[in-house]
Amino acid sequence: MNFQNIVIVGNATADAEKKVSQKGDVEYATFDVAVSDGKEKATFFPVVVFGDFSDTVAKYVTKGREILVSGRVRVSDKGRFSVVADTVRFGNDPRRVEETA
């Protein structure tokens, strides 16, 4: 049996970007999540979301927003990794806090 799962919780480093595959048949959204070690360093995780949920992700993942991502790690032919998200949960959005203050 094989199983792979990664869960990360951090902050979006920029607004999510909606994209379409080169063939034009697959919609997806991409964004990065910074996960702090609690001191001065952070690890950055590139995340990709495929399908219908990519519209929602592109709308609600904004810079600084807390994000929980659950998915699997994919490694490209060039050795770059990304997290293919199965689940994305939206946490606090610092822009909303500033607007209400």
GUTOR-890427 format. One line per 8 residues: number of its first residue (from 1); their letters; for each residue y, x, z of N, C-alpha, C. Coordinates in steps of 0.05 Angstrom, whole numbers. Layout:
BEGIN
NUM	a	Y/X/Z/Y/X/Z/Y/X/Z ~ ...
This chain:
BEGIN
1	mnfqnivi	-24/17/0/0/0/0/25/18/0 ~ 45/10/-16/70/24/-17/92/5/-9 ~ 112/16/6/134/-1/15/158/17/19 ~ 181/7/10/206/22/13/228/2/20 ~ 244/8/41/266/-9/48/287/9/62 ~ 312/4/55/334/18/68/355/-3/76 ~ 365/1/100/386/-17/110/410/1/118 ~ 433/-5/108/457/10/115/479/-9/123
9	vgnatada	495/-1/142/518/-16/151/542/3/152 ~ 563/-4/137/586/13/136/610/-3/124 ~ 627/12/111/651/0/99/652/7/70 ~ 661/-12/54/664/-8/25/687/12/21 ~ 683/31/3/703/51/-2/724/42/-23 ~ 717/21/-38/735/10/-58/725/-18/-65 ~ 741/-33/-80/732/-59/-89/708/-56/-107 ~ 690/-75/-106/666/-75/-123/675/-79/-152
17	ekkvsqkg	660/-67/-171/666/-70/-199/643/-85/-213 ~ 651/-106/-228/632/-121/-244/628/-108/-270 ~ 602/-105/-279/596/-92/-304/575/-107/-319 ~ 571/-99/-344/551/-110/-362/536/-87/-374 ~ 509/-89/-376/494/-67/-388/502/-61/-416 ~ 495/-37/-426/502/-29/-453/492/-49/-474 ~ 469/-60/-469/457/-80/-488/471/-107/-485 ~ 485/-111/-463/499/-136/-458/482/-158/-447
25	dveyatfd	459/-151/-437/440/-172/-428/438/-173/-397 ~ 449/-154/-383/446/-154/-354/474/-150/-341 ~ 481/-168/-323/505/-166/-307/499/-153/-281 ~ 517/-136/-271/513/-123/-245/540/-116/-233 ~ 539/-110/-208/563/-101/-193/557/-75/-179 ~ 576/-57/-177/572/-32/-163/594/-28/-142 ~ 587/-14/-121/607/-7/-101/594/15/-83 ~ 610/29/-68/601/50/-50/605/41/-21
33	vavsdgke	587/48/-4/589/43/25/590/69/40 ~ 610/73/57/612/97/74/601/90/101 ~ 582/106/110/570/102/136/577/126/154 ~ 592/120/175/602/141/192/581/150/212 ~ 582/176/219/563/186/239/574/183/267 ~ 598/170/269/610/165/295/629/188/304 ~ 630/208/288/647/231/293/667/234/271 ~ 665/255/255/684/259/233/671/258/206
41	katffpvv	645/255/204/632/256/178/621/228/170 ~ 619/224/145/608/199/134/589/206/111 ~ 570/189/107/551/190/85/558/167/66 ~ 559/173/40/567/153/20/543/144/4 ~ 539/118/3/517/106/-11/526/90/-35 ~ 519/97/-59/526/80/-82/507/56/-82 ~ 517/32/-86/501/8/-85/504/-7/-112 ~ 482/-19/-121/483/-36/-145/470/-62/-139
49	vfgdfsdt	482/-84/-149/471/-111/-145/468/-124/-173 ~ 445/-134/-179/439/-146/-205/439/-176/-204 ~ 444/-188/-227/440/-217/-230/464/-234/-221 ~ 458/-259/-215/479/-279/-209/495/-271/-184 ~ 482/-258/-165/496/-251/-140/518/-230/-145 ~ 517/-216/-168/537/-196/-174/565/-208/-175 ~ 568/-233/-184/594/-247/-184/605/-249/-156 ~ 589/-257/-137/598/-260/-109/605/-233/-98
57	vakyvtkg	589/-213/-103/594/-187/-92/620/-176/-104 ~ 625/-180/-130/650/-170/-142/674/-184/-130 ~ 671/-208/-121/693/-224/-110/699/-216/-81 ~ 678/-211/-65/682/-208/-36/680/-180/-25 ~ 669/-161/-41/668/-133/-31/694/-120/-38 ~ 710/-116/-18/736/-103/-21/738/-78/-4 ~ 756/-61/-11/760/-35/3/763/-40/33 ~ 747/-26/49/749/-27/78/732/-48/91
65	reilvsgr	722/-67/75/707/-89/86/680/-79/97 ~ 672/-89/120/646/-83/132/624/-96/114 ~ 604/-80/109/582/-89/91/555/-81/103 ~ 536/-99/102/508/-93/108/493/-96/82 ~ 477/-75/75/462/-76/51/433/-70/58 ~ 415/-86/47/386/-81/50/375/-80/22 ~ 358/-60/16/347/-57/-10/328/-34/-12 ~ 327/-22/-36/309/1/-41/325/23/-55
73	vrvsdkgr	315/47/-52/328/70/-64/317/74/-92 ~ 335/79/-111/327/85/-139/339/112/-145 ~ 323/129/-158/331/156/-166/331/157/-197 ~ 354/165/-209/356/166/-238/342/191/-249 ~ 339/192/-275/327/216/-288/343/241/-282 ~ 369/238/-276/386/261/-270/386/268/-241 ~ 370/254/-225/368/260/-196/388/247/-179 ~ 404/229/-189/424/214/-173/410/190/-161
81	fsvvadtv	417/184/-136/405/161/-123/425/138/-120 ~ 415/114/-118/431/91/-112/414/71/-96 ~ 427/53/-82/413/32/-68/414/7/-85 ~ 390/-3/-93/389/-28/-107/387/-50/-86 ~ 408/-66/-83/409/-85/-61/393/-110/-66 ~ 378/-118/-46/365/-144/-45/382/-164/-30 ~ 396/-153/-9/413/-170/8/439/-155/13 ~ 461/-170/12/487/-159/19/500/-180/37
89	rfgndprr	508/-171/61/522/-188/80/551/-178/83 ~ 569/-196/85/597/-189/87/607/-191/115 ~ 619/-169/125/630/-169/152/660/-173/151 ~ 673/-162/171/702/-165/173/716/-152/150 ~ 738/-165/141/755/-154/120/781/-147/132 ~ 788/-121/133/813/-112/146/838/-124/133 ~ 837/-132/107/860/-144/94/866/-171/107 ~ 845/-186/113/849/-213/125/861/-210/153
97	veeta	852/-190/168/862/-186/195/892/-180/194 ~ 900/-163/175/929/-156/172/945/-180/164 ~ 934/-198/147/949/-221/138/954/-241/161 ~ 935/-243/180/938/-263/201/953/-251/225 ~ 957/-225/226/971/-213/249/1001/-217/248
